[in-house]
């Protein structure tokens, strides 16, 4: 749906509203994909990072990670190596300096849904923002998830709450989350 009415298809850059058959909580920064084309979902990932600030990138320091339109906090778990752009040789380092490139492991506060950068440049890219100055200090290209989040693993509380909702509010049509795969 657009301001001018319903469309059969939308093109890149068009502002649209999607009306879904089921009532699902989806907000800005979420990802909608074709069934069978699920991206990786994780709070931990490895990325090639280009560092663009005078202050070094260090393990443990918190940054904002902007992936698409979603912004979350995150930190560097460790820096695996630095790549020498002239020789393409890698060396172990504990930080990245201005204009250096390295392989870095991140952990973020909210699950991100992404593809490897080599497969999808849009969903595989992110920027790193300094939390104090709010300036972009680095850019990253995701290589792979370190650990996959289990999207359908629910806590005992969530399963019990879902059962209560289904029991007392059957007219809501809630599905049994314990049977989701």
BAVO-136191 format. One record per residue: residue number from 1; residue in one letter; chain; x, y, z of N, C-alpha, C in turn. Coordinates in Angstrom, 3 decimals, always signed. Layout:
N
NUM, A, A, X, Y, Z, X, Y, Z, X, Y, Z
...
***
This chain:
181
1, X, A, +0.842, -1.159, +0.000, +0.000, +0.000, +0.000, +0.899, +1.238, +0.000
2, X, A, +0.527, +2.225, -0.772, +1.236, +3.501, -0.792, +0.225, +4.614, -0.573
3, X, A, +0.713, +5.838, -0.557, -0.175, +6.995, -0.422, -1.195, +7.029, -1.558
4, X, A, -0.775, +6.582, -2.739, -1.656, +6.611, -3.910, -2.560, +5.385, -4.020
5, X, A, -2.377, +4.376, -3.178, -3.224, +3.188, -3.226, -2.431, +1.898, -3.210
6, X, A, -3.111, +0.771, -3.438, -2.498, -0.551, -3.397, -1.619, -0.789, -4.629
7, X, A, -0.555, -1.569, -4.405, +0.360, -1.947, -5.482, +0.505, -3.459, -5.514
8, X, A, +0.784, -3.999, -6.683, +1.092, -5.422, -6.795, +2.554, -5.684, -6.477
9, X, A, +3.397, -4.665, -6.679, +4.819, -4.832, -6.413, +5.414, -3.482, -6.050
10, X, A, +6.514, -3.523, -5.297, +7.214, -2.297, -4.898, +8.650, -2.387, -5.396
11, X, A, +9.215, -1.252, -5.726, +10.596, -1.183, -6.183, +11.487, -0.604, -5.101
12, X, A, +12.782, -0.836, -5.239, +13.772, -0.340, -4.295, +13.603, +1.169, -4.118
13, X, A, +13.610, +1.593, -2.844, +13.505, +3.004, -2.533, +12.095, +3.514, -2.323
14, X, A, +11.092, +2.700, -2.619, +9.707, +3.114, -2.434, +9.298, +2.961, -0.979
15, X, A, +8.586, +3.944, -0.458, +8.030, +3.858, +0.890, +6.678, +3.166, +0.785
16, X, A, +6.547, +2.043, +1.491, +5.312, +1.266, +1.412, +4.854, +0.860, +2.803
17, X, A, +3.609, +0.441, +2.897, +3.063, -0.162, +4.105, +2.630, -1.571, +3.755
18, X, A, +3.065, -2.546, +4.554, +2.646, -3.926, +4.356, +1.514, -4.246, +5.317
19, X, A, +0.475, -4.866, +4.814, -0.611, -5.348, +5.653, -0.520, -6.869, +5.656
20, X, A, -0.266, -7.434, +6.849, -0.079, -8.872, +6.979, -1.378, -9.566, +7.361
21, X, A, -1.503, -10.818, +6.979, -2.700, -11.590, +7.295, -2.822, -11.810, +8.801
22, X, A, -1.686, -12.084, +9.473, -1.692, -12.294, +10.918, -1.198, -11.042, +11.617
23, X, A, -1.656, -10.835, +12.847, -1.201, -9.693, +13.630, +0.146, -10.054, +14.252
24, X, A, +1.214, -9.485, +13.718, +2.574, -9.779, +14.162, +3.234, -8.456, +14.519
25, X, A, +3.981, -8.440, +15.627, +4.667, -7.229, +16.056, +5.953, -7.058, +15.258
26, X, A, +5.919, -6.213, +14.252, +7.085, -5.930, +13.420, +7.294, -4.419, +13.450
27, X, A, +8.527, -4.016, +13.689, +8.803, -2.588, +13.738, +10.009, -2.245, +12.875
28, X, A, +10.300, -0.965, +12.800, +11.419, -0.481, +11.997, +12.687, -1.252, +12.353
29, X, A, +13.424, -1.655, +11.350, +14.667, -2.377, +11.566, +14.511, -3.884, +11.530
30, X, A, +13.290, -4.380, +11.504, +13.058, -5.815, +11.417, +13.222, -6.273, +9.974
31, X, A, +13.366, -7.572, +9.791, +13.598, -8.127, +8.469, +12.448, -9.042, +8.077
32, X, A, +11.947, -8.873, +6.872, +10.935, -9.766, +6.320, +11.576, -10.457, +5.129
33, X, A, +11.545, -11.796, +5.132, +12.181, -12.550, +4.050, +11.225, -13.595, +3.497
34, X, A, +11.549, -14.050, +2.330, +10.796, -15.110, +1.681, +11.024, -16.422, +2.439
35, X, A, +9.972, -17.194, +2.620, +10.084, -18.479, +3.309, +11.142, -19.331, +2.616
36, X, A, +11.997, -19.940, +3.390, +13.067, -20.757, +2.837, +14.343, -19.974, +2.548
37, X, A, +14.311, -18.663, +2.755, +15.492, -17.825, +2.515, +15.907, -17.122, +3.803
38, X, A, +15.859, -17.843, +4.896, +16.146, -17.231, +6.184, +17.606, -16.807, +6.295
39, X, A, +17.845, -15.601, +6.828, +19.219, -15.153, +7.063, +19.746, -15.779, +8.357
40, X, A, +21.007, -15.558, +8.630, +21.566, -15.949, +9.923, +20.993, -15.025, +10.978
41, X, A, +20.794, -15.540, +12.171, +20.301, -14.745, +13.292, +21.224, -14.985, +14.468
42, X, A, +21.863, -13.919, +14.929, +22.826, -14.094, +16.004, +23.126, -12.787, +16.709
43, X, A, +23.589, -12.903, +17.939, +24.108, -11.763, +18.685, +25.627, -11.735, +18.620
44, X, A, +26.225, -12.767, +18.032, +27.676, -12.838, +17.908, +28.055, -13.133, +16.471
45, X, A, +28.981, -12.340, +15.922, +29.387, -12.540, +14.538, +30.814, -12.078, +14.319
46, X, A, +31.411, -12.594, +13.252, +32.747, -12.186, +12.831, +32.600, -11.263, +11.636
47, X, A, +33.418, -10.214, +11.592, +33.340, -9.255, +10.494, +34.723, -8.736, +10.135
48, X, A, +34.872, -8.358, +8.886, +36.044, -7.613, +8.442, +35.733, -6.149, +8.693
49, X, A, +36.610, -5.480, +9.428, +36.357, -4.102, +9.849, +37.409, -3.169, +9.278
50, X, A, +36.954, -2.035, +8.782, +37.829, -0.939, +8.372, +37.700, +0.116, +9.470
51, X, A, +38.815, +0.417, +10.166, +38.762, +1.360, +11.273, +39.078, +2.763, +10.766
52, X, A, +38.241, +3.747, +11.134, +38.324, +5.080, +10.552, +38.463, +6.192, +11.597
53, X, A, +39.090, +5.899, +12.729, +39.199, +6.917, +13.778, +40.593, +6.893, +14.393
54, X, A, +41.004, +8.056, +14.941, +42.329, +8.161, +15.567, +42.450, +7.286, +16.815
55, X, A, +41.359, +7.179, +17.590, +41.367, +6.301, +18.766, +41.230, +4.857, +18.280
56, X, A, +42.067, +3.970, +18.803, +42.085, +2.589, +18.338, +40.807, +1.825, +18.693
57, X, A, +40.495, +0.842, +17.863, +39.434, -0.116, +18.160, +40.022, -1.102, +19.158
58, X, A, +39.344, -1.269, +20.280, +39.848, -2.152, +21.331, +38.775, -3.134, +21.767
59, X, A, +39.208, -4.309, +22.162, +38.286, -5.311, +22.697, +37.672, -4.788, +23.993
60, X, A, +36.385, -5.079, +24.183, +35.692, -4.719, +25.408, +34.982, -3.379, +25.373
61, X, A, +35.401, -2.466, +24.531, +34.774, -1.141, +24.481, +33.413, -1.243, +23.787
62, X, A, +32.423, -0.517, +24.337, +31.080, -0.551, +23.751, +30.916, +0.508, +22.673
63, X, A, +30.191, +0.121, +21.636, +29.879, +0.996, +20.514, +28.407, +0.811, +20.161
64, X, A, +27.880, +1.730, +19.358, +26.605, +1.492, +18.707, +26.912, +0.771, +17.409
65, X, A, +26.121, -0.232, +17.098, +26.237, -0.961, +15.845, +24.974, -0.652, +15.053
66, X, A, +25.137, -0.045, +13.877, +23.987, +0.276, +13.028, +23.970, -0.686, +11.861
67, X, A, +22.971, -1.542, +11.869, +22.805, -2.565, +10.834, +21.489, -2.271, +10.135
68, X, A, +21.555, -1.802, +8.900, +20.347, -1.334, +8.224, +19.818, -0.125, +8.973
69, X, A, +18.552, -0.157, +9.360, +17.989, +0.949, +10.133, +17.943, +0.635, +11.623
70, X, A, +18.442, -0.535, +12.010, +18.425, -0.947, +13.419, +19.732, -0.529, +14.090
71, X, A, +19.610, +0.060, +15.260, +20.787, +0.438, +16.046, +20.725, -0.299, +17.370
72, X, A, +21.819, -0.950, +17.727, +21.920, -1.660, +18.990, +23.307, -1.394, +19.575
73, X, A, +23.480, -1.681, +20.841, +24.805, -1.560, +21.428, +25.547, -2.877, +21.235
74, X, A, +26.848, -2.793, +21.244, +27.658, -3.987, +21.097, +29.086, -3.700, +21.491
75, X, A, +29.856, -4.755, +21.604, +31.275, -4.583, +21.918, +32.105, -5.593, +21.135
76, X, A, +33.372, -5.285, +21.046, +34.329, -6.171, +20.397, +34.708, -7.256, +21.397
77, X, A, +34.449, -8.512, +21.036, +34.853, -9.623, +21.904, +36.362, -9.813, +21.809
78, X, A, +36.859, -9.822, +20.577, +38.299, -9.908, +20.354, +38.614, -9.543, +18.906
79, X, A, +39.867, -9.177, +18.697, +40.356, -8.896, +17.350, +41.213, -10.092, +16.957
80, X, A, +40.792, -10.809, +15.917, +41.513, -12.014, +15.503, +42.835, -11.672, +14.832
81, X, A, +42.805, -10.678, +13.933, +44.041, -10.315, +13.245, +43.877, -8.998, +12.501
82, X, A, +44.995, -8.484, +12.035, +45.038, -7.303, +11.181, +45.562, -7.754, +9.827
83, X, A, +44.986, -7.224, +8.768, +45.405, -7.573, +7.408, +46.269, -6.443, +6.854
84, X, A, +47.450, -6.784, +6.406, +48.310, -5.818, +5.731, +47.804, -5.698, +4.297
85, X, A, +47.310, -4.522, +3.915, +46.690, -4.361, +2.595, +47.707, -4.453, +1.457
86, X, A, +48.982, -4.281, +1.746, +50.006, -4.369, +0.701, +50.418, -5.808, +0.413
87, X, A, +50.502, -6.619, +1.474, +50.968, -7.999, +1.301, +49.853, -9.028, +1.491
88, X, A, +48.715, -8.591, +2.044, +47.573, -9.450, +2.386, +47.916, -10.465, +3.472
89, X, A, +49.014, -10.255, +4.179, +49.385, -11.119, +5.296, +48.661, -10.651, +6.552
90, X, A, +48.325, -11.612, +7.411, +47.650, -11.256, +8.656, +48.610, -11.391, +9.830
91, X, A, +48.375, -10.562, +10.833, +49.190, -10.620, +12.038, +48.292, -10.430, +13.252
92, X, A, +48.671, -11.069, +14.356, +47.890, -10.956, +15.583, +48.102, -9.580, +16.191
93, X, A, +46.989, -8.941, +16.597, +47.041, -7.630, +17.231, +45.974, -7.566, +18.319
94, X, A, +46.109, -6.575, +19.208, +45.100, -6.399, +20.253, +44.221, -5.184, +19.975
95, X, A, +44.566, -4.402, +18.942, +43.761, -3.245, +18.566, +43.988, -2.898, +17.098
96, X, A, +43.046, -2.135, +16.550, +43.184, -1.644, +15.182, +43.326, -0.132, +15.231
97, X, A, +44.291, +0.404, +14.475, +44.522, +1.844, +14.418, +43.850, +2.425, +13.167
98, X, A, +43.918, +3.729, +13.039, +43.336, +4.451, +11.913, +43.730, +3.820, +10.581
99, X, A, +42.727, +3.566, +9.742, +42.876, +3.001, +8.390, +43.347, +1.547, +8.350
100, X, A, +43.332, +0.856, +9.470, +43.690, -0.557, +9.463, +42.446, -1.410, +9.249
101, X, A, +42.679, -2.593, +8.715, +41.612, -3.554, +8.446, +41.906, -4.822, +9.225
102, X, A, +40.880, -5.392, +9.826, +41.096, -6.604, +10.589, +39.861, -7.461, +10.683
103, X, A, +40.062, -8.666, +11.177, +38.973, -9.607, +11.423, +38.608, -9.494, +12.900
104, X, A, +37.349, -9.145, +13.163, +36.924, -8.806, +14.517, +35.666, -9.591, +14.884
105, X, A, +35.609, -10.075, +16.125, +34.421, -10.764, +16.637, +33.624, -9.800, +17.512
106, X, A, +32.323, -9.677, +17.220, +31.431, -8.773, +17.929, +30.371, -9.533, +18.693
107, X, A, +29.885, -8.902, +19.765, +28.685, -9.354, +20.459, +27.784, -8.133, +20.605
108, X, A, +26.518, -8.261, +20.212, +25.573, -7.149, +20.281, +24.433, -7.478, +21.237
109, X, A, +23.741, -6.440, +21.691, +22.680, -6.608, +22.690, +21.424, -7.239, +22.110
110, X, A, +21.106, -6.943, +20.853, +19.901, -7.474, +20.219, +20.281, -8.361, +19.047
111, X, A, +19.529, -9.419, +18.850, +19.784, -10.327, +17.733, +19.698, -9.579, +16.412
112, X, A, +20.703, -9.783, +15.559, +20.685, -9.224, +14.212, +20.398, -10.349, +13.228
113, X, A, +19.735, -10.015, +12.142, +19.421, -10.969, +11.085, +20.192, -10.511, +9.856
114, X, A, +21.097, -11.352, +9.363, +22.008, -10.915, +8.312, +22.432, -12.071, +7.424
115, X, A, +22.955, -11.713, +6.284, +23.625, -12.653, +5.390, +25.098, -12.264, +5.392
116, X, A, +25.958, -13.170, +4.981, +27.362, -12.816, +4.820, +27.456, -11.714, +3.762
117, X, A, +28.374, -10.789, +3.951, +28.534, -9.663, +3.030, +28.748, -10.123, +1.600
118, X, A, +29.493, -11.219, +1.424, +29.762, -11.701, +0.062, +28.488, -12.196, -0.630
119, X, A, +27.444, -12.540, +0.136, +26.176, -13.003, -0.428, +25.159, -11.879, -0.593
120, X, A, +25.186, -10.910, +0.327, +24.213, -9.815, +0.291, +24.850, -8.587, +0.931
121, X, A, +25.276, -7.662, +0.114, +25.993, -6.488, +0.601, +25.135, -5.600, +1.502
122, X, A, +23.834, -5.590, +1.297, +22.960, -4.750, +2.117, +22.809, -5.319, +3.522
123, X, A, +22.448, -6.586, +3.634, +22.219, -7.145, +4.971, +23.509, -7.626, +5.633
124, X, A, +24.610, -7.597, +4.897, +25.886, -8.032, +5.453, +26.790, -6.902, +5.896
125, X, A, +26.316, -5.659, +5.823, +27.149, -4.506, +6.177, +26.600, -3.791, +7.412
126, X, A, +27.486, -3.121, +8.136, +27.077, -2.319, +9.281, +28.114, -1.229, +9.514
127, X, A, +27.742, -0.255, +10.330, +28.711, +0.761, +10.726, +28.851, +0.754, +12.239
128, X, A, +29.990, +1.247, +12.697, +30.307, +1.299, +14.118, +30.315, +2.774, +14.513
129, X, A, +29.546, +3.103, +15.541, +29.396, +4.491, +15.973, +29.880, +4.635, +17.410
130, X, A, +30.681, +5.664, +17.661, +31.152, +5.952, +19.014, +29.969, +6.397, +19.869
131, X, A, +29.819, +5.824, +21.046, +28.659, +6.110, +21.890, +28.711, +7.501, +22.511
132, X, A, +29.892, +8.067, +22.673, +29.986, +9.388, +23.299, +29.862, +10.515, +22.280
133, X, A, +30.598, +10.421, +21.184, +30.601, +11.502, +20.198, +29.545, +11.316, +19.113
134, X, A, +29.012, +10.107, +18.986, +28.003, +9.768, +17.975, +28.538, +9.898, +16.540
135, X, A, +29.846, +9.720, +16.368, +30.409, +9.762, +15.009, +30.731, +8.344, +14.544
136, X, A, +30.691, +8.154, +13.241, +31.031, +6.856, +12.665, +32.531, +6.652, +12.778
137, X, A, +32.934, +5.548, +13.415, +34.354, +5.276, +13.634, +34.850, +4.062, +12.854
138, X, A, +33.922, +3.296, +12.283, +34.327, +2.117, +11.529, +33.193, +1.576, +10.689
139, X, A, +33.569, +0.705, +9.759, +32.591, +0.025, +8.909, +32.924, -1.455, +8.912
140, X, A, +31.883, -2.273, +8.860, +32.103, -3.710, +8.915, +31.358, -4.464, +7.845
141, X, A, +31.954, -5.598, +7.457, +31.350, -6.517, +6.498, +31.299, -7.881, +7.174
142, X, A, +30.093, -8.361, +7.432, +29.914, -9.596, +8.196, +30.372, -10.799, +7.375
143, X, A, +31.206, -11.626, +8.005, +31.678, -12.862, +7.377, +30.770, -14.037, +7.732
144, X, A, +30.438, -14.158, +9.020, +29.613, -15.272, +9.463, +29.176, -15.083, +10.907
145, X, A, +28.127, -15.819, +11.273, +27.680, -15.850, +12.662, +28.645, -16.713, +13.456
146, X, A, +28.933, -16.312, +14.667, +29.771, -17.133, +15.542, +28.901, -18.199, +16.191
147, X, A, +27.711, -17.787, +16.602, +26.734, -18.739, +17.144, +25.378, -18.352, +16.598
148, X, A, +24.583, -19.337, +16.253, +23.239, -19.089, +15.732, +22.268, -19.000, +16.891
149, X, A, +21.447, -17.946, +16.909, +20.377, -17.867, +17.896, +19.290, -18.842, +17.489
150, X, A, +18.748, -19.497, +18.435, +17.654, -20.428, +18.176, +16.359, -19.643, +18.297
151, X, A, +15.830, -19.217, +17.170, +14.666, -18.342, +17.149, +13.456, -18.974, +17.814
152, X, A, +13.351, -20.294, +17.793, +12.167, -20.943, +18.342, +12.439, -21.679, +19.649
153, X, A, +13.489, -21.308, +20.351, +13.713, -21.855, +21.674, +13.161, -20.848, +22.668
154, X, A, +12.136, -21.248, +23.394, +11.470, -20.344, +24.306, +11.755, -20.756, +25.737
155, X, A, +11.749, -19.782, +26.636, +11.957, -20.075, +28.054, +10.709, -20.752, +28.605
156, X, A, +10.857, -21.374, +29.771, +9.726, -22.032, +30.433, +8.629, -21.004, +30.712
157, X, A, +9.012, -19.790, +31.103, +8.037, -18.738, +31.358, +7.248, -18.397, +30.098
158, X, A, +7.932, -18.254, +28.965, +7.248, -17.914, +27.711, +6.255, -19.003, +27.299
159, X, A, +6.638, -20.258, +27.478, +5.744, -21.362, +27.122, +4.526, -21.380, +28.049
160, X, A, +4.762, -21.157, +29.348, +3.659, -21.138, +30.310, +2.726, -19.951, +30.046
161, X, A, +3.297, -18.786, +29.766, +2.500, -17.601, +29.472, +1.661, -17.813, +28.213
162, X, A, +2.271, -18.410, +27.198, +1.566, -18.706, +25.954, +0.387, -19.648, +26.229
163, X, A, +0.596, -20.645, +27.087, -0.473, -21.586, +27.417, -1.627, -20.871, +28.135
164, X, A, -1.302, -19.942, +29.032, -2.341, -19.176, +29.726, -3.137, -18.305, +28.752
165, X, A, -2.450, -17.663, +27.843, -3.138, -16.827, +26.850, -4.060, -17.677, +26.001
166, X, A, -3.582, -18.847, +25.552, -4.417, -19.724, +24.722, -5.627, -20.244, +25.504
167, X, A, -5.433, -20.499, +26.802, -6.518, -21.027, +27.630, -7.587, -19.964, +27.926
168, X, A, -7.161, -18.784, +28.340, -8.099, -17.756, +28.788, -8.563, -16.792, +27.695
169, X, A, -7.851, -16.763, +26.590, -8.224, -15.867, +25.500, -8.180, -16.607, +24.163
170, X, A, -8.951, -17.675, +24.022, -8.900, -18.469, +22.789, -9.317, -17.666, +21.560
171, X, A, -10.122, -16.640, +21.762, -10.565, -15.813, +20.637, -9.414, -15.001, +20.031
172, X, A, -8.285, -14.920, +20.699, -7.126, -14.223, +20.146, -6.436, -15.067, +19.075
173, X, A, -6.668, -16.367, +19.115, -6.089, -17.254, +18.098, -4.587, -17.443, +18.215
174, X, A, -4.031, -17.344, +19.425, -2.597, -17.527, +19.616, -2.192, -18.963, +19.302
175, X, A, -1.055, -19.116, +18.625, -0.550, -20.451, +18.309, +0.251, -21.013, +19.486
176, X, A, +0.332, -22.319, +19.570, +1.095, -22.998, +20.606, +2.571, -22.908, +20.256
177, X, A, +3.317, -22.062, +20.981, +4.729, -21.855, +20.636, +5.605, -23.071, +20.951
178, X, A, +5.114, -23.955, +21.814, +5.915, -25.145, +22.132, +5.968, -26.105, +20.949
179, X, A, +5.105, -25.921, +19.958, +5.082, -26.816, +18.792, +5.691, -26.171, +17.549
180, X, A, +6.221, -24.950, +17.702, +6.853, -24.302, +16.550, +8.204, -24.935, +16.272
181, X, A, +8.564, -25.035, +15.011, +9.866, -25.631, +14.635, +10.670, -24.645, +13.874
***
